Amino acid sequence: MISAKRDKRVFDLGESFLKSLTTKDGVPVTQEMLSKYFQVEKPKTLSEIYFRLISSAQNANMKAGVIGGSIDGVENLRDVLCDFEPKAIIQKYGDDSRRVFTDIKKQVKPRGKVNANGLWLRYCDTIISGAIFLEQFSSAEDFYKWANWFYKDKRARPALPLLLKEEINGFGFALSCDFLKEIGFLEYGKPDVWLRKIFVSLELCSPEVTDNELLKAIIRVAQSSGVTPYKVDKVFWLIGSGKFYLDKKNTRQNADRFIKFVKASES
């Protein structure tokens, strides 16, 4: 059985390791630089929630490069997507994701190959299904009231990302958790490839762990360390990905180095 003491030790080593890094252009990673990655500004409107939804939707596999990377950020979809107002999007497009795809090609002009059956069209399916889902809420407050019904009960909390997975095309369990944590639900972390690699390699979870089980391991480490699952997520994701996106800077991908660092400290 994994001890709370070891959970906390690995997390503390993660924080120390982060502060030892230097970006590719020679800038040291400092506590001041890191602090902003552990804070979330809760969206106040449905349009802001929807923008966060389509931002999370590109955080899978190659989508961030193919989608956001080809248009310099999903913010540049604002004109096509009616200032990100879900009701206006459905009034304009109905459930026709191909019309969205056509307008993006014409008006936003993504760089690179934009195949009729590729990632962009699947992303447009998410754009439409996400708008249909959020259209049923009258306001951000109405959405939060609904989400909190699950969130405030620890027993029901895992059901919320599972429900989003069913409602929004292209949203798996991990992307649903990513969306929720980035709109202020800090008891979620995203069970992504970097956390999976680190947690499995350091035996914080079993090699056959499911996304839901990995989320439980993230929550366990957070409880052992006296921090939120959101912070655990960010510490290990920043180590693994090396993407200090708020500063537009990168380090190398450091998962393997960190794993060796922890194992050496325990030998």
NUBANU-149454 format. One record per atom (N, C-alpha, C): x, y, z; residue in three letters. Coordinates in pm, whole numbers, padded with zeros to 5 digits, always signed. Layout:
BEGIN
XYZALA ...
This chain:
BEGIN
+00084-00120+00000MET +00000+00000+00000MET +00088+00125+00000MET +00051+00223-00081ILE +00129+00346-00092ILE +00102+00434+00029ILE +00209+00483+00092SER +00191+00562+00213SER +00170+00709+00179SER +00098+00779+00268ALA +00079+00923+00252ALA +00213+00996+00258ALA +00305+00942+00338LYS +00437+01005+00350LYS +00511+01004+00217LYS +00502+00891+00146ARG +00572+00885+00016ARG +00502+00972-00088ARG +00368+00972-00087ASP +00294+01062-00177ASP +00346+01205-00161ASP +00354+01250-00037LYS +00397+01387-00010LYS +00542+01408-00051LYS +00625+01309-00027ARG +00766+01322-00064ARG +00782+01340-00215ARG +00710+01260-00294VAL +00719+01271-00440VAL +00667+01407-00486VAL +00557+01453-00426PHE +00505+01584-00464PHE +00603+01695-00428PHE +00659+01690-00307ASP +00757+01791-00266ASP +00878+01791-00358ASP +00923+01673-00398LEU +01035+01664-00492LEU +00996+01723-00628LEU +00870+01706-00665GLY +00822+01766-00789GLY +00833+01917-00786GLY +00788+01978-00677GLU +00799+02123-00664GLU +00945+02169-00667GLU +01031+02098-00596SER +01174+02133-00595SER +01235+02119-00734SER +01199+02012-00802PHE +01252+01987-00936PHE +01211+02097-01032PHE +01085+02139-01025LEU +01036+02247-01112LEU +01121+02372-01095LEU +01153+02405-00970LYS +01227+02528-00942LYS +01375+02517-00980LYS +01418+02398-01017SER +01557+02381-01062SER +01572+02395-01213SER +01459+02410-01282LEU +01461+02411-01428LEU +01495+02549-01484LEU +01543+02547-01607THR +01571+02669-01682THR +01506+02654-01819THR +01441+02758-01867THR +01376+02751-01998THR +01481+02746-02109THR +01436+02711-02227LYS +01529+02695-02339LYS +01602+02823-02376LYS +01544+02937-02338ASP +01613+03063-02365ASP +01685+03117-02241ASP +01708+03027-02143GLY +01794+03061-02031GLY +01730+03129-01912GLY +01596+03131-01905VAL +01527+03196-01794VAL +01503+03094-01682VAL +01549+03121-01559PRO +01525+03027-01448PRO +01376+03022-01413PRO +01327+02903-01380VAL +01190+02887-01333VAL +01188+02922-01184VAL +01115+03025-01147THR +01111+03073-01009THR +00974+03048-00947THR +00966+03065-00814GLN +00839+03053-00744GLN +00740+03157-00795GLN +00789+03278-00819GLU +00703+03384-00870GLU +00644+03346-01006GLU +00726+03288-01091MET +00681+03244-01223MET +00578+03132-01210MET +00602+03040-01116LEU +00515+02924-01101LEU +00379+02956-01040LEU +00375+03056-00953SER +00255+03079-00872SER +00131+03100-00957SER +00145+03165-01072LYS +00027+03193-01154LYS -00031+03067-01219LYS +00048+02959-01225TYR -00002+02835-01284TYR -00092+02759-01188TYR -00092+02798-01061PHE -00169+02727-00961PHE -00295+02803-00921PHE -00331+02903-01001GLN -00450+02983-00975GLN -00545+02971-01094GLN -00672+02978-01065VAL -00774+02969-01170VAL -00871+03085-01154VAL -00898+03153-01263GLU -01002+03256-01263GLU -01131+03194-01313GLU -01229+03187-01227LYS -01355+03120-01260LYS -01433+03200-01363LYS -01471+03140-01475PRO -01551+03212-01575PRO -01681+03265-01516PRO -01719+03384-01559LYS -01838+03449-01504LYS -01958+03445-01599LYS -01937+03405-01724THR -02046+03402-01821THR -02045+03268-01894THR -02157+03235-01957LEU -02163+03112-02036LEU -02067+03116-02154LEU -02048+03234-02212SER -01955+03244-02324SER -01812+03214-02279SER -01776+03256-02158GLU -01642+03226-02105GLU -01629+03077-02074GLU -01735+03016-02023ILE -01733+02872-01998ILE -01720+02796-02131ILE -01793+02842-02232TYR -01786+02777-02363TYR -01646+02790-02422TYR -01585+02907-02409PHE -01449+02925-02459PHE -01353+02829-02390PHE -01371+02809-02261ARG -01286+02715-02188ARG -01311+02572-02237ARG -01437+02543-02272LEU -01472+02410-02322LEU -01399+02380-02453LEU -01404+02475-02548ILE -01340+02448-02676ILE -01188+02457-02665ILE -01139+02528-02564SER -00994+02530-02540SER -00948+02394-02489SER -01023+02336-02395SER -00990+02203-02345SER -01003+02099-02455SER -01098+02119-02546ALA -01123+02020-02651ALA -01003+01999-02743ALA -00915+02098-02752GLN -00798+02081-02838GLN -00680+02018-02764GLN -00696+01994-02633ASN -00585+01941-02553ASN -00577+01790-02556ASN -00590+01733-02673ALA -00583+01587-02686ALA -00494+01550-02802ALA -00402+01460-02776ASN -00315+01407-02880ASN -00251+01518-02962ASN -00277+01522-03093MET -00214+01621-03180MET -00300+01746-03199MET -00414+01753-03133LYS -00509+01861-03164LYS -00455+01999-03134LYS -00379+02016-03026ALA -00332+02149-02990ALA -00248+02210-03101ALA -00166+02128-03168GLY -00086+02177-03279GLY -00169+02197-03404GLY -00257+02101-03432VAL -00336+02108-03555VAL -00444+02215-03546VAL -00505+02231-03429ILE -00615+02327-03413ILE -00559+02464-03373ILE -00533+02483-03246GLY -00487+02613-03199GLY -00359+02660-03264GLY -00267+02567-03286GLY -00139+02604-03346GLY -00150+02656-03488GLY -00254+02613-03560SER -00269+02652-03700SER -00342+02784-03718SER -00401+02835-03607ILE -00476+02963-03616ILE -00431+03062-03508ILE -00316+03031-03446ASP -00262+03117-03340ASP -00357+03131-03221ASP -00423+03020-03188GLY -00509+03017-03071GLY -00656+03016-03104GLY -00734+02941-03024VAL -00877+02928-03050VAL -00952+03060-03028VAL -00889+03157-02964GLU -00948+03290-02953GLU -00984+03347-03089GLU -00910+03306-03191ASN -00933+03358-03326ASN -01053+03296-03396ASN -01125+03210-03325LEU -01253+03159-03376LEU -01371+03246-03330LEU -01342+03353-03260ARG -01448+03435-03201ARG -01550+03485-03303ARG -01506+03537-03416ASP -01600+03591-03513ASP -01690+03483-03573ASP -01630+03369-03608VAL -01708+03259-03663VAL -01806+03206-03558VAL -01762+03201-03433LEU -01843+03140-03328LEU -01916+03242-03241LEU -01958+03351-03303CYS -02056+03442-03241CYS -02016+03488-03101CYS -01890+03530-03088ASP -01838+03572-02956ASP -01852+03462-02851ASP -01853+03338-02898PHE -01857+03220-02812PHE -01986+03208-02731PHE -02095+03263-02784GLU -02226+03251-02719GLU -02295+03124-02770GLU -02315+03024-02682PRO -02372+02896-02727PRO -02505+02910-02801PRO -02599+02990-02750LYS -02729+03002-02815LYS -02715+03061-02955LYS -02628+03162-02969ALA -02608+03224-03100ALA -02545+03126-03199ALA -02456+03043-03150ILE -02392+02942-03237ILE -02496+02845-03290ILE -02586+02799-03204ILE -02690+02705-03248ILE -02790+02773-03340ILE -02822+02899-03314GLN -02910+02974-03404GLN -02847+02988-03543GLN -02718+03003-03547LYS -02646+03022-03674LYS -02626+02890-03749LYS -02589+02784-03676TYR -02547+02660-03742TYR -02638+02540-03717TYR -02729+02551-03620GLY -02807+02432-03585GLY -02714+02322-03537GLY -02730+02202-03591ASP -02640+02092-03553ASP -02545+02057-03667ASP -02522+02151-03758ASP -02443+02126-03879ASP -02296+02162-03857ASP -02219+02066-03813SER -02077+02090-03787SER -01999+02113-03917SER -02049+02061-04029ARG -01978+02083-04156ARG -01985+02229-04200ARG -02093+02298-04167ARG -02101+02441-04198ARG -02001+02520-04115ARG -01984+02481-03991VAL -01882+02543-03907VAL -01744+02521-03970VAL -01718+02399-04010PHE -01592+02362-04073PHE -01567+02446-04198PHE -01669+02463-04281THR -01656+02542-04404THR -01625+02688-04372THR -01696+02745-04274ASP -01674+02886-04239ASP -01536+02909-04180ASP -01488+02814-04100ILE -01354+02828-04043ILE -01249+02826-04155ILE -01267+02736-04251LYS -01172+02731-04362LYS -01171+02861-04441LYS -01289+02918-04465LYS -01299+03039-04546LYS -01254+03163-04472LYS -01294+03175-04344GLN -01274+03300-04272GLN -01147+03303-04186GLN -01114+03191-04125VAL -00998+03187-04035VAL -00873+03137-04106VAL -00894+03050-04206LYS -00786+02999-04290LYS -00674+02932-04211LYS -00703+02818-04149PRO -00598+02745-04076PRO -00481+02710-04168PRO -00362+02717-04112ARG -00243+02678-04189ARG -00234+02526-04196ARG -00167+02478-04299GLY -00147+02334-04314GLY -00264+02266-04381GLY -00263+02133-04380LYS -00368+02055-04442LYS -00492+02051-04352LYS -00605+02084-04409VAL -00732+02080-04336VAL -00822+01981-04408VAL -00812+01854-04368ASN -00884+01748-04437ASN -01032+01744-04399ASN -01113+01707-04495ALA -01258+01704-04474ALA -01299+01602-04369ALA -01216+01501-04344ASN -01249+01400-04245ASN -01143+01390-04136ASN -01067+01498-04116GLY -00958+01497-04021GLY -00993+01555-03886GLY -00889+01599-03813LEU -00908+01650-03677LEU -00996+01774-03673LEU -00988+01860-03777TRP -01068+01982-03775TRP -01217+01952-03777TRP -01258+01857-03859LEU -01401+01826-03864LEU -01448+01767-03732LEU -01366+01681-03672ARG -01402+01625-03542ARG -01408+01735-03436ARG -01319+01832-03447TYR -01321+01945-03354TYR -01450+02027-03373TYR -01493+02040-03498CYS -01620+02111-03524CYS -01739+02036-03465CYS -01733+01905-03460ASP -01837+01827-03392ASP -01842+01864-03244ASP -01724+01883-03185THR -01718+01925-03045THR -01772+02066-03028THR -01738+02155-03121ILE -01789+02293-03118ILE -01942+02293-03111ILE -02005+02213-03196ILE -02152+02211-03201ILE -02210+02141-03079ILE -02159+02022-03045SER -02218+01949-02933SER -02195+02022-02801SER -02081+02093-02789GLY -02056+02173-02669GLY -02154+02288-02657GLY -02184+02352-02771ALA -02280+02462-02770ALA -02421+02411-02737ALA -02458+02296-02793ILE -02589+02237-02764ILE -02600+02205-02615ILE -02493+02152-02557PHE -02494+02118-02415PHE -02511+02243-02329PHE -02432+02347-02356LEU -02437+02468-02271LEU -02560+02554-02299LEU -02620+02537-02416GLU -02738+02617-02450GLU -02853+02592-02352GLU -02855+02477-02290GLN -02967+02444-02199GLN -02961+02520-02067GLN -02849+02588-02040PHE -02836+02665-01917PHE -02863+02812-01944PHE -02932+02875-01851SER -02972+03015-01871SER -02859+03113-01841SER -02761+03069-01763SER -02652+03157-01722SER -02538+03073-01668SER -02425+03139-01642ALA -02313+03069-01578ALA -02356+03017-01440ALA -02432+03099-01368GLU -02478+03058-01235GLU -02563+02932-01243GLU -02647+02924-01345ASP -02731+02806-01365ASP -02645+02683-01391ASP -02540+02699-01473PHE -02448+02588-01500PHE -02378+02543-01373PHE -02324+02639-01296TYR -02252+02603-01174TYR -02344+02536-01072TYR -02468+02581-01066LYS -02564+02519-00974LYS -02583+02372-01009LYS -02594+02344-01138TRP -02609+02206-01184TRP -02483+02126-01156TRP -02366+02179-01193ALA -02240+02106-01175ALA -02209+02082-01027ALA -02242+02179-00944ASN -02213+02166-00801ASN -02296+02057-00735ASN -02409+02023-00796TRP -02490+01914-00742TRP -02407+01786-00737TRP -02322+01763-00837PHE -02231+01648-00840PHE -02105+01677-00757PHE -02050+01795-00779TYR -01918+01829-00727TYR -01912+01829-00575TYR -02017+01875-00510LYS -02014+01889-00364LYS -02032+01757-00290LYS -02067+01654-00363ASP -02080+01520-00304ASP -01965+01434-00356ASP -01871+01397-00269LYS -01754+01320-00312LYS -01793+01191-00382LYS -01906+01135-00341ARG -01950+01009-00403ARG -01998+01031-00546ARG -02054+01148-00574ALA -02107+01177-00708ALA -02006+01247-00798ALA -01897+01298-00738ARG -01803+01380-00813ARG -01749+01312-00941ARG -01711+01184-00937PRO -01661+01120-01060PRO -01765+01111-01171PRO -01894+01122-01134ALA -02000+01111-01235ALA -02005+01232-01328ALA -01957+01347-01280LEU -01968+01469-01361LEU -01884+01460-01490LEU -01754+01425-01485PRO -01681+01409-01611PRO -01735+01296-01698PRO -01790+01193-01636LEU -01849+01085-01715LEU -01971+01133-01792LEU -02050+01220-01729LEU -02168+01276-01795LEU -02126+01367-01911LEU -02025+01451-01888LEU -01976+01539-01995LEU -01923+01458-02112LEU -01859+01348-02081LYS -01807+01259-02185LYS -01918+01212-02278LYS -02035+01187-02222GLU -02147+01140-02301GLU -02216+01253-02378GLU -02213+01374-02325GLU -02285+01486-02384GLU -02207+01556-02495GLU -02074+01557-02486ILE -01993+01640-02576ILE -01905+01551-02662ILE -01926+01554-02792ASN -01849+01473-02885ASN -01700+01509-02876ASN -01616+01408-02867GLY -01473+01432-02860GLY -01419+01450-02720GLY -01508+01456-02622PHE -01466+01469-02483PHE -01459+01332-02419PHE -01339+01284-02391GLY -01325+01166-02308GLY -01323+01206-02162GLY -01298+01110-02076PHE -01295+01138-01932PHE -01186+01239-01899PHE -01067+01223-01959ALA -00955+01311-01927ALA -00982+01455-01970ALA -01036+01475-02090LEU -01066+01611-02136LEU -01177+01674-02053LEU -01273+01594-02010SER -01379+01646-01924SER -01321+01697-01793SER -01227+01622-01736CYS -01160+01666-01613CYS -01080+01794-01638CYS -01015+01802-01754ASP -00937+01922-01788ASP -01028+02044-01793ASP -01141+02031-01859PHE -01237+02141-01868PHE -01285+02184-01729PHE -01321+02088-01647LEU -01374+02119-01514LEU -01270+02188-01426LEU -01148+02138-01427LYS -01047+02199-01340LYS -01012+02340-01385LYS -01022+02367-01515GLU -00985+02499-01566GLU -01097+02601-01554GLU -01215+02559-01505ILE -01319+02656-01476ILE -01345+02666-01325ILE -01248+02615-01248GLY -01253+02637-01104GLY -01288+02519-01016GLY -01309+02402-01074PHE -01338+02283-00994PHE -01205+02215-00961PHE -01142+02262-00854LEU -01003+02229-00825LEU -00983+02089-00769LEU -01093+02018-00743GLU -01081+01880-00695GLU -01064+01780-00809GLU -01051+01832-00931TYR -01020+01746-01045TYR -00878+01774-01092TYR -00814+01669-01144GLY -00690+01681-01219GLY -00711+01606-01348GLY -00634+01636-01448LYS -00649+01567-01576LYS -00558+01443-01578LYS -00616+01324-01590PRO -00535+01202-01597PRO -00475+01184-01737PRO -00375+01268-01767ASP -00320+01268-01903ASP -00193+01182-01912ASP -00128+01185-02028VAL -00015+01096-02054VAL +00104+01125-01963VAL +00126+01253-01929TRP +00242+01287-01847TRP +00223+01239-01704TRP +00104+01261-01649LEU +00081+01213-01513LEU +00079+01061-01508LEU +00027+01000-01612ARG +00027+00854-01617ARG +00171+00801-01616ARG +00256+00859-01698LYS +00395+00814-01706LYS +00465+00829-01570LYS +00450+00945-01507ILE +00517+00972-01380ILE +00460+00884-01269ILE +00328+00877-01259PHE +00265+00800-01152PHE +00295+00651-01164PHE +00288+00598-01285VAL +00316+00455-01304VAL +00463+00425-01277VAL +00554+00508-01331SER +00697+00484-01316SER +00742+00493-01171SER +00677+00579-01092LEU +00713+00596-00951LEU +00624+00513-00859LEU +00544+00424-00919GLU +00459+00329-00846GLU +00361+00400-00752GLU +00310+00513-00799LEU +00202+00581-00728LEU +00067+00526-00768LEU +00065+00442-00872CYS -00055+00372-00915CYS -00010+00250-00992CYS -00103+00163-01024SER -00069+00040-01096SER -00048+00068-01245SER +00028-00016-01314PRO +00051+00004-01458PRO -00076-00002-01541PRO -00177-00075-01495GLU -00301-00091-01572GLU -00408+00010-01533GLU -00368+00118-01473VAL -00463+00214-01418VAL -00554+00275-01525VAL -00683+00285-01495THR -00777+00353-01584THR -00769+00503-01557THR -00832+00582-01644ASP -00833+00727-01622ASP -00898+00762-01489ASP -01008+00696-01457ASN -01077+00724-01331ASN -00989+00686-01211ASN -00920+00573-01221GLU -00830+00531-01113GLU -00711+00626-01100GLU -00662+00677-01213LEU -00552+00773-01209LEU -00598+00903-01143LEU -00720+00946-01172LEU -00775+01064-01105LEU -00778+01042-00954LEU -00820+00923-00911LYS -00823+00893-00768LYS -00683+00899-00707LYS -00582+00855-00784ALA -00444+00862-00735ALA -00398+01007-00724ALA -00437+01091-00819ILE -00405+01234-00813ILE -00467+01296-00689ILE -00593+01262-00663ILE -00664+01314-00546ILE -00595+01265-00418ILE -00553+01139-00415ARG -00485+01084-00297ARG -00354+01157-00268ARG -00274+01181-00373VAL -00147+01253-00356VAL -00174+01395-00305VAL -00279+01457-00358ALA -00315+01593-00314ALA -00352+01594-00166ALA -00433+01499-00125GLN -00474+01493+00016GLN -00353+01468+00106GLN -00262+01381+00063SER -00142+01353+00141SER -00051+01474+00152SER -00055+01561+00049SER +00036+01675+00042SER -00026+01805+00089SER -00155+01802+00121GLY -00221+01922+00169GLY -00242+02028+00063GLY -00260+01985-00062VAL -00284+02077-00173VAL -00404+02027-00253VAL -00443+02101-00356THR -00555+02059-00440THR -00508+01962-00548THR -00597+01876-00597PRO -00563+01795-00713PRO -00521+01880-00832PRO -00579+01999-00845TYR -00540+02091-00953TYR -00391+02121-00946TYR -00339+02148-00825LYS -00197+02180-00813LYS -00110+02059-00842LYS -00150+01942-00794VAL -00076+01819-00826VAL -00068+01802-00977VAL -00182+01819-01043ASP -00187+01809-01189ASP -00087+01903-01253ASP -00088+02030-01213LYS -00004+02130-01278LYS +00145+02104-01255LYS +00181+02066-01133VAL +00323+02041-01103VAL +00378+01932-01193VAL +00309+01819-01201PHE +00361+01707-01279PHE +00343+01729-01429PHE +00238+01802-01467TRP +00220+01831-01610TRP +00328+01927-01660TRP +00360+02027-01581LEU +00466+02121-01621LEU +00600+02050-01631LEU +00627+01958-01539ILE +00750+01879-01547ILE +00751+01797-01676ILE +00642+01725-01700GLY +00639+01636-01816GLY +00640+01707-01949GLY +00552+01807-01965SER +00537+01873-02094SER +00644+01978-02120SER +00689+02044-02013GLY +00784+02154-02029GLY +00722+02279-02086GLY +00589+02286-02090LYS +00520+02399-02155LYS +00475+02502-02052LYS +00551+02609-02038PHE +00513+02720-01951PHE +00437+02821-02036PHE +00314+02784-02066TYR +00234+02851-02168TYR +00198+02994-02130TYR +00185+03025-02003LEU +00150+03161-01963LEU +00267+03257-01984LEU +00386+03202-01991ASP +00506+03282-02014ASP +00558+03269-02157ASP +00490+03186-02237LYS +00533+03158-02374LYS +00677+03110-02377LYS +00707+03019-02284LYS +00840+02962-02275LYS +00830+02812-02256LYS +00938+02743-02288ASN +00942+02598-02276ASN +01073+02553-02213ASN +01065+02444-02137THR +01184+02370-02098THR +01182+02241-02180THR +01279+02159-02162ARG +01270+02027-02225ARG +01161+01947-02155ARG +01119+01837-02218GLN +01025+01746-02153GLN +01103+01666-02049GLN +01064+01681-01922ASN +01150+01636-01812ASN +01097+01517-01733ASN +01000+01446-01784ALA +00943+01334-01707ALA +01049+01230-01673ALA +01128+01190-01771ASP +01229+01087-01746ASP +01335+01135-01647ASP +01378+01259-01659ARG +01477+01314-01566ARG +01421+01320-01426ARG +01295+01359-01414PHE +01234+01368-01282PHE +01220+01229-01219PHE +01180+01132-01297ILE +01165+00996-01245ILE +01300+00945-01192ILE +01407+00970-01268LYS +01542+00932-01223LYS +01582+01007-01097LYS +01545+01135-01091PHE +01575+01219-00975PHE +01511+01164-00848PHE +01383+01123-00859VAL +01312+01069-00743VAL +01373+00936-00702VAL +01397+00851-00798LYS +01452+00717-00766LYS +01591+00729-00704LYS +01672+00824-00753ALA +01805+00843-00696ALA +01795+00892-00552ALA +01695+00975-00524SER +01680+01029-00388SER +01634+00921-00289SER +01577+00812-00344GLU +01524+00706-00259GLU +01619+00587-00248GLU +01729+00591-00324SER +01821+00476-00324SER +01920+00483-00208SER 
